[in-house]
């Protein structure tokens, strides 16, 4: 097996497929990248049994063969190569010689027979969506994915597509993030993608408006086809939260506020909160302002933010991190916070429309 190719093309492919390579595993093959060579193309695969990334690039002077090369060592070699073109030769005992300019590396590969099979999905069971739109929808919801395994299905984001509307939902028991967008798709899909997968998918998505991603779905797996890359992932099983019921509808208080001003106020109030010393932020919403305060053993902070309020006055406590992340995810200059009393979730929504909805659960205050 041998081939020649452009160094940058190969280096970029290796860097991206390495996102799916296991760093800690008892299976040596999973620490490597599978190279499948033909006369004019080379397919590279990284796979950790949960997530796989595949990329095919153009090569010259190729001869057919397969090999597994350690991803870290191979990537480090390519990053340090001094030339724009490289030649790779592999013998029958998997001894691999990598040449570029005056540099030459020799490393030992592994038989491709040790590499696990990659799941395959029917092309017909899928839909397409704009890459920048999907990137935005993931970015606005990924922060709320659960980080613990108490409810495994909540360690991913729900994709709920029906009647031409795609909802992406994340929830971790303390907050919820919902991103809604009309799409040109008549089919209906309902599946949960692991947050770890989406963290890698978003790195490969483009900002170019005319770029699309093809999403293929089966009962247990999903494939994202993005700019020549295939990202294969298992899906999460289980009963996802009934997010429509959780969001609710009634509210007694509506607060229109400047996102940045409120976020900066929360930053000031959280100065006296640490990982060891935790206290809620208290927001007293009344008479055209929010009185923001926090008390811990380190001290006390009091601040005020001018806002527009409709409805009843309310005092509510909450985790500053959860509210701050929701405000950042909104990506708008202003938002509306809807409150239905001190014990109901706070709902953060845009000034108009339903493009996003974030819920932050309140913290019961000691005086209540």
N, C-alpha and C positions, 0 to 999 in steps of 0.2 A: 504494500500500500504506500502511495506517495502522492504529493500534490504541491503546487505552488499557488500563492495567492497574495492579495494586498494585505499588508500587516494591519492597517487600521480596521478594515472590514472584519478580519478575523478577531482582532482584539475586542472590538465592540460586541461581536456576537458572543464571545467567551464571557465577557463581563456580565452581559445580560442573562445568559442561560445559567450562569453561576448563582444567580439569585435563588434558584431552586435546588441547589446542591446542599446536601447535608454537611454540617460542620462537625457534628458529633453523632457517630453511628458505629455499630458493630459490623456493618457491611461495607467493606472497602470500596466496592463498586459505586456506592452512593456518594462517596467523596469525590467522584470523578465526573467528567463530561464524556458522553458517548459521541465519538466521531464516526460518521457513516459516509464513506467517500465513494464518489462515482467519477466518471470522466470529467464532467464540467460542473459538478456541484458537490458541496459538503454540507451534511446535516449535523448540527450539534444539538445535543439533548442534555439537560440537567433535570434530575428527578429525585425527590425524597420520599416517595410513596404517597404523599398527600398533594404535592404541587410539582408540576413539570413545566419546563419551558423549552421550546424547540425552535430552531432557526436554521434556514438553509441559505447558504451563500454561494457565489460563483467562484470557481477555482480554475486553474490551468494545469494541464499535464497530469490529470488525475488518473489513478488506477484503483479499481474497486477494492474495498476492505473496510473493516470496522475495528475500533480499538477504544478502550477507556483510558483517559489520561487524567491524573490528579488535577482537579480544577484550580487549586491554589497555586501549585507549582507552575502549571501551564500558563495561567494568567500572569504570574509574576515574570515569567520569561518573556511573554509577549510585550509586557509594559516596558521592559528594559532593552528590547531589540533596537539596534541602531539604524536599521534600514527600512525602506518603505515596502519592500517585497521580501517574502520568506519562502523557504523550501522545507518541506517536512518529508522525511523518509522513515518508514517503519518496516522492520524485518519480521520474519515468521515467529521470532521469539519475543515480539512486542518491544524490542529495543527501538526507541524513537530518537531520531537525530533532527534537530531544529536548527536551520542555518539562516542567517540574515546579516549581510555585510561581512564584517570580519569576525562576527560572533558565531559560536556553535555550541549548542547544548545537547547533551545526550541523557535521556531519562527512560525509565522503564514503565511501560504501560501494562494494562490488564486485558485479558480476553473479554470481548464484547458479549460472550455467552453468559457472563455473570450479571449482566445488566437486566433489571426487571422489565417486564412488558409494560408499555404505556397504554392506558385505556383509549378506546376508539369510540367515537360518537357519530351517529347518522347525520349527514349534512342537512337533511330536510327538516330536522327538528331544531329550528333556531330563528334568530331575527337579527337585524342590523340596527345600529344606533350611531350617531355622530360621536367621534372620539372626544372632542372637547366637552360635549354635553355629559357623556358618561364620566369623564374625569371630574367635572364639577359636581355631579350627583354623588360620586363616591367621596370626594373631599368634604362635602357638607354633611356627611353622615358617619363616616368612619370613626370619628372621635368618640362616638357614643357606644361603640361595640364593647361588650363585656370582656374584661381582662382575666376573669377567673373561670374555672370550669364547672361551677356549681350548676349552671344551666348551659350545657354545651352548645345548644342551638343559638344561644344569644351571643356566642363568640364570633358570630358572623352577621352579615347584613341580609335582610330579606329583600328579594326582588319580586315585586307583585305587579304583573302586567295584565290588565284586562280592560276591555272597552276603549282601547286606544290611549290609555293612561298608564304610565310607569311610575310606581312608587318604590323608593328605596328606603328601607327602615333599619335603624339600629337602636338597640336598647340594652341597658346594663343593670336595670333594677332601680337606678336612682335618677335616670334621665332617658329621654327618647329623642331621636332625630329622624325627621321624615322629610324627604325631598320628592316633590311631585312634578311630573312633566308630561304633557301630551306627546305621543309618538305616533308615527305612521305605521302602525302594526295592528293587524286584526287578531292575531293569535293570542292565546292566554298562557302565561307562564307564572309559576309560583315556586321559588326555590331560595335557599339560603347559602350564600357564599362565605367561606371563612374569612375573617378579617385579615389574617396573614396573607391570604391570596390577593385580596384587594389592595393591600399595601404594596405588593409587587406589580399588580396590574396598572396601578395609577402611575408608576414610574415609566411605563412604556407608552402611555397614551399621549397623543399629540395635541397641540393647541390649534392645529390647522382645521378650519371649518369644513373643508371638503374631504377630510379623512374620516373613514368609518371603521367600526369594529363589528365583526361578525361574532355573535354569541350562539354557540350550539349547546344544547342541554339534553341530558338523559336523566334517568331516575337517580343515579348516584354521582354523576360527574358533569363537569361543565368545561367548555373550551372557549377561550377568548382568542380570536385571530386579529392581531394588531400589527399592522405595518410589517408583515412578513414573519412575525413571531406567533407561535401558538402557545398559549398558557393553559395548561390542563390542571384541573383541581377536582378533588372530591367535593361533594356537597354535604352540608350538615343536615342531619335528620332530627326530627323532634317537632313538637308543637310550639310554633312561634307565638309571641304575645299578640292578642287581638288589638292591634295598634289603633284601629278606628274607635273602639270602645274606650281605650285609654285616653285618647285625645279629648273626647267629650265635646261639648258645645257651649254650655252656659258659662257666663262670666259676669261678675258684679262690678268689676273694676277694669278699666282700660287705661294703660299708661303709654303715651307716645313719647319716645325719648331719643336723644342722640346716642348712637351706639358707642362712639368713641368716648364721649364724655362719661357715660355710665361705666364703661370698661375701665377708664383711668381711675374713677372713684373707687371701684372694687380693688384695683391694684394698690391704691393707697391704704385702704382699709385692711388688706390682707398682709401688710408688712409685719404685723404682730402675730400672724398665724404661722406655725411651723409644723413639720411632720410630727413632732412630739407634743406640741401645744396646739390643739385644734379647737376652734370655736366657729359658730356660724356667723355669717354676715347678717345684720338685721337691717331691713329696709322698711322705713315708715313712709308710706305713700299717701300724701295729703297736700291739699292747698297749693298745687302747682309745683311741687318739688318732692324729691325722695330724700329723706334724711337717712344716710347710710352710716352705720356704726358697727363697731366690733370691740369686744372686751375680752382680753386674755390675761394671764398672769404677767405678761410682759408689758401691759399697758392698755390704753384705750384710744380709739380713733373715732372721730366724728366728722362727717363730710356731708355736703348737700349738692344735689344735682337738679337743675331746673327741668321740669317736664310738663306735659299736658295730661291732665287726669280727667277721666269721665267716670262717674259712678261713686261707689262708696270708698271712704278711706280704709286703708288696711295696713297692718304691720305683719311682716312675714320674715322668717329666717330661711337661709339657704347656704349651701356650700359654694364658696366664691369661685372655686375652680370650675365647677359645672356650669355656672352662669357665664363666666368669662369665656369658656370654650364655645358656648352656644352663640354668644355675641360675635366672636371672631368668625364662626362658621357662617353666620348670616351674610356677611360680605356686603352689607348695605349701610348707608349713612344713618338711617333711622329704622327703628323697629317699634312694634307695639307689644307690650307685655300685658297679657290678659290674666286676671286673677279672679278666682271664685271663692275668696275667703282665705284665711291664714293656714288652713290645713289641706287645701287642694293644690295640685301641681300648677306651677306657673307656665303659661304657654307663650312662647316667643314667636311672633309671626311678622310677615312683611306688612307695610302700610296698606297694600292692596293685593288681591290675589291669594293664592294658596301654594306658592312655589316651595316654601319650606315651613315647617312647624317643628319647634323644639320644645320639649317639656323638661322642666327641672323640678324635682320633688322638693317640697319644703322641709325644713328641719324644725321640729317642735321646740319652742323657746321655753326656758325654765319657768318664766312667770306665767305661762299659759296653763 
